Amino acid sequence: MPDLLLELRSEEIPARMQRKAAGDLKKLVTDALVEAGLTYEGAREYWTPRRLTLDVRGVDARSKDVVEERKGPRTDAPAKAIEGFLRGAGLSSIEDASVQSDPKKGDFYVATIRKPGRAAEEIIAEAMPKIIRDFPWPKSMRWGPASAAPGSLRWVRPLQSILCTFGPETEEPVVVDFEVGGIRSGNVTAGHRFHAPEPFKVRRFDDYAAGLEKAFVVLDAERRKDIIRHDAENLAFARGLEVVPDEGLLDEVSGLVEWPVTLMGAFEAEFLQIPPEVIQLTIKANQKCFVTRPQGGGQTSTLSSDFLLVSNIKATDGGAEIARGNGKVVRARLSDALYFWETDQADLPDVASLKPSAEKLGLNLAKPLDQRMAKLDALGVTFHAKLGTQGERVARIAALAETIAATVYPDGAELAGETISAEELKRHVKRAALLAKADLTTEAVGEFPELQGLMGRYYAGLQGEHPSVQAAIEDHYKPLGPGDQVPGDPVAICVSLADKLDMLVGFWAIDEKPTGSKDPYALRRAALGVIRVVLEKALTLRLGGFTPAGDLLAFFHDRLKVQLRDSGARHDLVDAVLGTGSEGNDDLLDVTRRVEALGSFLATEDGKNLLSGYRRAANILAAEEKKGTAIAAKVDLALLSEPEEKLLAAAIDRAEIELTDALQTANYEQAMAGLAKLRLPVDAFFEKVLVNAEDEGVRANRLALLSRIRAACGQVADFSRIAG
């Protein structure tokens, strides 16, 4: 079967757009083939900094003939109706239609419309101009003299050539002929911009890929990545170094070169006094280079002064001049970073004017990071127009973090291997909260905002802050996403929770809540962050004391459902536990444990059978309550005549005692065990006892027994919300 080869070659395609654009091209072309009645066996897309390529194998040579019957009006219909039918069916005369009979509707006209199949080349040639003209680039441009004309072609960068061939492996493929924006398709492409710019002819994909390789173009992006990774690792290893992994940078760099050549450059060792994260980000952001470290040092190792760069050309001098030029730029950028690093450790020139802010927040202006926090407050930087300044928010976070510390760690905690009192913990928590946002005014974070928190930790260490305070400054933003770890240190935990709860409570107070897909302040992420910290660190935290708005607690419950569902819990069990209306529903850890215990219980035979018994009891009660049937306020033991109802009453008495004890100590496994003891008495009751006895008093008494079953189960969960 024939294969289709398509290449759209342009002056440049930004690296961030290449993968998606290649995927879009594949979808648009294959959808057009299928819509036109063509099938194909497989398709694969490729991309480089200058070209999008599509290889479609096993395409039908021709679409199938289609025969369609179109029902028309009755034979005695008005002339205008018949004329309209003829026009719609493309018939020149009514004699071209056939007549069919229906026993109920009579005789009516039927048109048989035959649409002959079309050659695949014709279909492709018709589809491609629209695909290219309407291509979904995030940004595009017009160029050349034709750009002034209305409707002129737009592309991400000037489109230079279109290659489109079609045919089976056993025959010479044909050029699928079409034209877009003055560019006519052909069977010619060109190689590397500098090494092999001469055009060459192409037949099908195999000789196309081989021809590009000879012309210094590696078509497969994954292969370019492997080449870069392998060569970088070898160069580093030869120097006793290892590459600091950066998959994001590797992806980006592989999209910047068609012929990757990895080289090693160097900078002065004096720059290594800068934090390694700053060095790495400086070199990455400005020069797209990889940093290295001594072999075997792992993540804690200091960096080396050697870095790796990827060139797009194979230079005659082995790349020495390219490496030298990159080293020159890297040194200039690192000089800026060193200036930021040293400036942030020095006193601010206007430190004397910061005394009011320092006194208000309890800061020590002898310390540089305290100065930065005082500066943040003094500048009056707005956090939100309705929620005050950053300084006011920090004060709120500090107060809230102290309250959380007293709630979560009432007996103190262990910090850096030392057990400290609750009061000492509160002091560390307050200190960390006051300094958590201080690095926002530093030079380093001003240059690299993604380093906020991390730079604060470095500066806190330089001025001798407690290790837990240092950790909290960096970690209080965590978790930033599903793959991010939660804070581990008690001080960081308290500040992290306070930071997120202040966001949520504040924005709820001013009615700036997430709606639909819009969440500009990342409040869903904040709520999930609180949930993850609470659950993963097994914290008892009653959110009701921190979230006065009822709908905010409901928002937490919705996020909790998502979190538990993602971890394998049944959605209906979460609803059942929350449906009890218990005061403990603001304790997310408690809710989670109840859900887990309920799930384990319902997985047993006792749980399944008790659920069936509950439903039977609940259904009977609902029906009788609807009819207004009398139900006794309490069970009268004197009216119990059958052995099974006596056993059930006694079992309920025991279960209620066990449930009360278990729920008071949050022992949900014990609570479920108490419920499990009802299973056999409930089964026996329904098998042997007639609930709707003729005697009204007996009937009311037996309904009261069922009511006690419902109430006992309801202490654990709302069983009516359990599916299945």
PyMOL commands that set and color helices and strands:
alter all, ss='L'
color gray80, all
select helices_A, chain A and resi 15-35+79-89+94-96+120-133+145-148+205-214+221-238+247-254+269-273+276-287+298-300+320-344+351-361+368-379+390-408+422-435+438-441+443-447+449-451+454-462+467-475+490-509+523-536+543-545+550-566+571-578+583-586+588-602+605-627+637-639+643-664+668-676+679-688+696-714+719-721
alter helices_A, ss='H'
color red, helices_A
select strands_A, chain A and resi 3-10+42-47+51-57+66-74+98-102+106-115+159-167+174-175+179-180+183-184+188-190+199-201+241-243+261-266+290-294+306-311+382-384+388-389+413-415+418-420
alter strands_A, ss='S'
color yellow, strands_A
deselect
rebuild
show_as cartoon
